[in-house]
Structure formats: C-alpha cells, structure tokens
Amino acid sequence: MDVGGVTRLFSAHFLLPALNRRSAYLTILNRFNDSSIFRRTFSSVYHARPSVIPRQAMAKRGFSPKEDEVASPGDLQFEAPLQVVKYPDPRLRIRNKRIDTFDDNLKKLVDEMFDVMYKTDGIGLSAPQVGVNVQLMVFNPEGVRGEGEEIALINPRISKYSKKLSLFNEGCLSFPGIYGDVQRPESVKIDARDVNGKRFSVSFSGLPARVFLHEFDHLQGVLFFERMTEEVLDSIRAQLQALESKYEVETGLPSPEKIENRRGKRVATGFGK
C-alpha cells in the first residue's frame, strides 16, 4: 500500500520508518501556517475563543447532552512506569471522565505518557491505554523525542469534521502486531483544553487528523477494529482471538469480550461520539 509516499504500514500507533516518516510528516505540517501550533500547551497566540456547542448540536453529532462525570484526584493517580493496556482489557471500554483539575500531577501524567509513547515507537497514546480512565491524549507527529512538536489534549470535543474520507492501514499499541484498513475523515476541528486548563480550538488535517481521531475513539471506548469492514476484520480475527486467549491465561478470567460475537455486526459510524 502506498499513501502519500509512505510505503510501510504504521507500526503500533502509526509507526513509520524514521526517514519516510519525517518526510511524510513535514509535508503534512507544511499545510499549516505555522507548525508551532503543535506546542504541547499551545502558546496563547494560537488560542481562539472556545467554541460553544449547543446541547442540541452535541446530540446531533453523537455527544450525550449529559455532562461527563468529573475525574476525582484518585482517578488521576498512577504509578510509573506506565504500561500499555492490551485488548481485551475492560479498561479500554470504560467511560472516561472529564478532567477538571490542572496541576503538577496532570503534567507528570502527560510526561509519563509521552515516555511510554516514545519507548514503544508510537506517535499517539490515550490515557485509557495506560489504565487511567480520563479524557486525555498525547501525540507527536514526528514520533521522536526532541523532534517535531508535542501535543497534549484534555477533554477534546469534535466540533466539525470533513465529509471526505480516506482509507489507511492502522495499527494500535493495544493490539501489538495487528493492522487493518480504517476509513476516517481527512480533517477535523476540535475544542479542548491544554495542560494548564486553557480552552482553545484547533484544526488538524492529514496524518495529525487521523491520529487524533484514532485516539479520540479510545476516549469514547471505541476500538479501531470496530471501524473495519467485515472483510478486513476477518483478516485479523484469529489475531484478536489470540489476544483474548492470552488475556484469559494471564488473568485467569474469561475474556470480557469475544471478537467472534461481533461477526456480522454493523461497522461503527460517526466520528463525534
């Protein structure tokens, strides 16, 4: 498969060989007026007035009008080093809580998530993937510490996404060694907070949009195989079953979900859940 000059499939969270990855990312980043928009805390020069989404509009886009539960200090506690949670761990399906406390502990969690992401050669990671069920994601389109720009998004919401979709072969840190074609919008506009609690709006396109949407799905408890066609899902079904069996052996518990039970189910739709 050859998409935008990138000839190798993503590994983990969209991992690419270093040389191909850099050229592909720079092409995408050049679409923006200023790549410094990708600062982790988003410098105030890029802060826009927060978009206020009416409750009716939220419901139309798939959001629940009901306010998300707020995370307590205990919900944000973690032990370093963080470990990636693998399918079918039930923590990947829990409703993630909204963050309302912006302190040093949150900044430390963000730093630890970047550490895990870089160590596993990923370019994106969501908090539930490290067992912390809050609405937080991190990513760096360059995928190398010290290169590119680091992005941390808290309580992100989608305000708009393009009708034009593109297909790409995705992987996921929670599904080691498993890849499949997933169709997603080519661009997206979001509202979120930075690590200091500052509200802002920003648009992503190309690869950053895809990475964001993949991680946003995690925050909604949606896994990437749910966006695959039945034909693509059949090609990885045995690998998913192997992960289910591994979970049962390691935990002594029955798998909380079985991919076999999804046979014939409708592909996940909508990108504003």
C-alpha positions as CSV (number, residue, x, y, z in Angstrom):
1,M,0.0,0.0,0.0
2,D,1.3,3.5,-0.9
3,V,-0.3,6.5,0.7
4,G,1.3,10.0,0.3
5,G,4.7,8.5,-0.3
6,V,4.6,6.4,2.8
7,T,5.2,2.8,1.7
8,R,5.3,1.0,5.0
9,L,2.4,0.2,7.3
10,F,2.1,2.0,10.6
11,S,3.6,0.0,13.5
12,A,2.0,0.4,16.9
13,H,0.3,3.8,16.8
14,F,1.0,4.6,13.2
15,L,4.8,3.9,13.4
16,L,6.8,4.6,10.2
17,P,10.4,4.1,9.3
18,A,12.3,7.2,10.5
19,L,13.2,8.6,7.1
20,N,9.9,8.0,5.4
21,R,8.1,9.2,8.5
22,R,9.9,12.5,8.6
23,S,9.3,13.4,5.0
24,A,5.7,12.5,5.2
25,Y,5.1,14.4,8.4
26,L,6.9,17.5,7.1
27,T,4.6,17.5,4.1
28,I,1.6,17.5,6.3
29,L,2.9,20.0,8.7
30,N,3.7,22.4,5.9
31,R,-0.1,22.7,5.3
32,F,-0.3,24.8,8.5
33,N,0.6,28.4,8.5
34,D,2.9,27.8,11.5
35,S,4.0,24.5,12.8
36,S,4.4,25.9,16.3
37,I,0.7,25.3,16.6
38,F,1.8,21.9,17.8
39,R,3.2,23.1,21.1
40,R,2.2,20.9,24.0
41,T,0.5,23.7,25.9
42,F,-0.4,25.7,22.7
43,S,1.0,29.2,23.1
44,S,-1.6,31.8,23.7
45,V,-1.0,33.3,20.3
46,Y,-2.9,30.3,18.9
47,H,-5.7,30.3,21.5
48,A,-9.0,31.0,19.9
49,R,-12.2,31.8,21.6
50,P,-13.7,28.5,22.8
51,S,-16.4,27.2,20.5
52,V,-19.7,26.8,22.4
53,I,-21.5,23.8,21.1
54,P,-25.3,23.9,21.8
55,R,-26.7,20.8,23.5
56,Q,-28.9,20.1,20.5
57,A,-25.9,20.2,18.2
58,M,-23.9,18.0,20.5
59,A,-26.6,15.4,20.4
60,K,-26.8,15.6,16.7
61,R,-23.1,14.9,16.4
62,G,-23.3,12.0,18.8
63,F,-22.4,13.6,22.0
64,S,-24.5,12.9,25.0
65,P,-26.1,16.1,26.3
66,K,-25.5,14.7,29.8
67,E,-22.4,16.2,31.3
68,D,-19.5,13.8,31.6
69,E,-18.6,12.7,35.1
70,V,-15.7,14.6,36.6
71,A,-12.5,12.8,37.5
72,S,-11.5,12.7,41.2
73,P,-7.9,13.1,42.4
74,G,-8.0,9.3,42.8
75,D,-8.9,8.8,39.2
76,L,-5.7,10.6,38.1
77,Q,-3.4,8.6,40.3
78,F,-0.9,6.4,38.6
79,E,2.3,4.5,39.2
80,A,5.4,5.0,36.9
81,P,6.5,3.4,34.7
82,L,3.1,3.2,32.9
83,Q,2.3,0.0,31.0
84,V,0.2,-0.2,27.8
85,V,-3.1,-1.9,28.4
86,K,-3.8,-4.6,25.8
87,Y,-7.1,-5.8,24.2
88,P,-9.4,-7.2,25.6
89,D,-8.7,-5.5,29.0
90,P,-12.0,-3.9,30.1
91,R,-10.3,-0.6,30.9
92,L,-10.3,0.1,27.2
93,R,-14.2,0.2,27.3
94,I,-14.8,2.3,30.4
95,R,-16.4,5.7,30.0
96,N,-13.6,8.1,30.6
97,K,-14.0,11.0,33.0
98,R,-13.6,14.7,32.3
99,I,-10.6,16.3,33.8
100,D,-11.3,19.4,36.0
101,T,-8.0,19.7,37.9
102,F,-5.0,21.1,36.2
103,D,-2.0,20.6,38.5
104,D,1.5,19.1,38.6
105,N,0.2,15.6,38.9
106,L,-1.6,16.0,35.5
107,K,1.6,17.4,33.9
108,K,3.5,14.5,35.3
109,L,1.0,12.1,33.8
110,V,1.3,13.8,30.4
111,D,5.1,13.4,30.7
112,E,4.9,9.8,31.6
113,M,2.5,9.1,28.7
114,F,5.0,10.7,26.3
115,D,7.7,8.5,27.7
116,V,5.6,5.3,27.0
117,M,4.7,6.5,23.6
118,Y,8.3,7.1,22.6
119,K,9.6,3.9,24.1
120,T,7.1,1.9,22.2
121,D,7.8,3.7,18.9
122,G,4.3,5.2,18.7
123,I,3.2,8.7,17.7
124,G,0.0,8.8,19.8
125,L,-1.4,7.5,23.0
126,S,-4.6,7.9,25.1
127,A,-4.9,7.8,28.8
128,P,-7.2,4.6,29.0
129,Q,-4.4,2.8,27.1
130,V,-2.3,3.1,30.2
131,G,-5.1,2.3,32.6
132,V,-6.1,5.9,33.5
133,N,-9.7,6.4,32.5
134,V,-9.8,10.1,31.9
135,Q,-10.2,12.3,28.8
136,L,-6.5,12.9,27.9
137,M,-4.4,12.1,24.8
138,V,-0.9,12.9,23.7
139,F,0.8,12.7,20.3
140,N,3.8,13.9,18.3
141,P,3.6,13.5,14.5
142,E,7.4,13.2,14.3
143,G,7.4,10.3,16.8
144,V,10.9,11.1,18.1
145,R,11.7,12.8,21.4
146,G,13.2,16.2,20.8
147,E,11.9,16.3,17.2
148,G,8.6,17.7,16.0
149,E,6.0,19.2,18.3
150,E,4.3,17.5,21.3
151,I,0.6,17.8,21.6
152,A,-1.5,17.2,24.8
153,L,-5.3,17.4,24.6
154,I,-7.6,17.4,27.6
155,N,-11.3,16.9,27.3
156,P,-11.3,17.1,23.5
157,R,-14.5,17.5,21.6
158,I,-15.1,17.4,17.8
159,S,-16.9,20.5,16.5
160,K,-16.6,19.7,12.8
161,Y,-15.1,17.1,10.5
162,S,-14.8,16.7,6.7
163,K,-17.1,14.7,4.7
164,K,-14.2,13.5,2.6
165,L,-12.8,10.2,4.0
166,S,-9.6,8.4,3.3
167,L,-8.5,4.8,3.9
168,F,-5.3,3.9,5.7
169,N,-3.7,0.8,7.2
170,E,-3.7,1.4,11.0
171,G,-2.1,-0.3,14.0
172,C,-2.5,0.3,17.7
173,L,-0.3,-0.1,20.8
174,S,-3.1,-2.0,22.5
175,F,-3.2,-4.5,19.6
176,P,0.5,-5.4,19.1
177,G,1.3,-6.7,15.6
178,I,-2.2,-6.2,14.3
179,Y,-3.0,-3.9,11.3
180,G,-6.1,-3.2,9.3
181,D,-7.6,-0.6,6.9
182,V,-9.7,2.1,8.6
183,Q,-11.6,4.9,6.9
184,R,-11.6,8.3,8.6
185,P,-12.3,12.0,7.8
186,E,-9.3,13.8,6.2
187,S,-9.7,16.9,8.5
188,V,-11.2,17.7,11.9
189,K,-11.8,20.8,14.0
190,I,-11.7,20.3,17.8
191,D,-12.3,22.2,21.1
192,A,-10.1,21.1,24.0
193,R,-8.0,22.3,27.0
194,D,-4.2,22.3,27.4
195,V,-2.3,21.1,30.4
196,N,-2.8,24.4,32.1
197,G,-6.6,24.3,31.6
198,K,-6.7,26.9,28.9
199,R,-9.5,26.4,26.4
200,F,-8.7,26.6,22.7
201,S,-9.9,25.5,19.2
202,V,-7.7,24.0,16.5
203,S,-8.0,22.1,13.2
204,F,-6.0,19.1,12.1
205,S,-5.7,17.6,8.6
206,G,-3.9,14.7,7.0
207,L,-1.9,12.4,9.4
208,P,-2.5,14.6,12.6
209,A,-6.3,14.3,12.0
210,R,-6.1,10.6,11.7
211,V,-4.0,10.2,14.8
212,F,-6.3,12.5,16.7
213,L,-9.4,10.5,15.6
214,H,-7.8,7.2,16.5
215,E,-7.1,8.5,20.0
216,F,-10.4,10.2,20.3
217,D,-12.1,6.8,19.6
218,H,-10.2,5.4,22.6
219,L,-11.6,8.2,24.8
220,Q,-15.1,7.0,23.7
221,G,-14.3,3.4,24.3
222,V,-14.3,2.6,20.6
223,L,-11.5,0.4,19.2
224,F,-10.1,0.6,15.7
225,F,-11.3,-2.8,14.6
226,E,-14.9,-1.6,15.0
227,R,-14.3,0.8,12.1
228,M,-13.1,-2.0,9.8
229,T,-15.2,-3.7,7.2
230,E,-16.3,-7.3,7.8
231,E,-13.7,-8.4,5.2
232,V,-10.8,-6.6,6.8
233,L,-12.0,-7.8,10.3
234,D,-12.0,-11.4,9.1
235,S,-8.3,-11.0,8.1
236,I,-7.3,-10.2,11.7
237,R,-10.0,-12.2,13.6
238,A,-7.5,-15.0,14.5
239,Q,-5.0,-12.5,15.9
240,L,-7.7,-10.9,18.1
241,Q,-8.8,-14.3,19.3
242,A,-5.2,-15.0,20.3
243,L,-5.1,-11.8,22.4
244,E,-8.4,-12.9,24.1
245,S,-6.8,-16.3,24.9
246,K,-3.7,-14.6,26.2
247,Y,-5.7,-12.4,28.5
248,E,-7.5,-15.4,29.9
249,V,-4.3,-17.3,30.6
250,E,-2.6,-14.2,32.2
251,T,-5.6,-13.2,34.3
252,G,-7.4,-16.5,35.0
253,L,-10.6,-14.7,34.0
254,P,-12.8,-15.1,31.0
255,S,-12.3,-12.6,28.2
256,P,-14.7,-9.6,28.8
257,E,-15.5,-9.6,25.0
258,K,-15.2,-12.0,22.1
259,I,-14.5,-10.9,18.6
260,E,-16.5,-13.9,17.4
261,N,-19.6,-12.3,18.8
262,R,-19.1,-9.3,16.5
263,R,-19.5,-11.3,13.3
264,G,-21.9,-9.6,11.1
265,K,-22.3,-6.5,13.3
266,R,-22.5,-3.1,11.7
267,V,-19.3,-1.1,11.3
268,A,-19.0,1.8,13.7
269,T,-20.3,5.0,12.2
270,G,-20.0,8.7,13.1
271,F,-16.9,10.5,14.4
272,G,-18.4,12.8,17.0
273,K,-19.4,10.2,19.6
